[in-house]
Amino acid sequence: MSNLTNDELKNIKGGAINVAVVLGISAIITFAIGIIDGIVRPLKCHS
């Protein structure tokens, strides 16, 4: 086994979660909760 240099360590990619993936999953979960809430607890519009 060999030791990696600092430059080689900086070039290692993998295991990181992309910010766009986290935002996308959060948006889907929020949307699903809104749909479920609308079905379970329908409220009239007050206009």
Stockholm file with secondary structure:
# STOCKHOLM 1.0

chainA/1-47         MSNLTNDELKNIKGGAINVAVVLGISAIITFAIGIIDGIVRPLKCHS
#=GR chainA/1-47 SS CCCCCHHHHHTCCCSCCCHHHHHHHHHHHHHHHHHHHHHHSCCCCCC
#=GC SS_cons        CCCCCHHHHHTCCCSCCCHHHHHHHHHHHHHHHHHHHHHHSCCCCCC
//
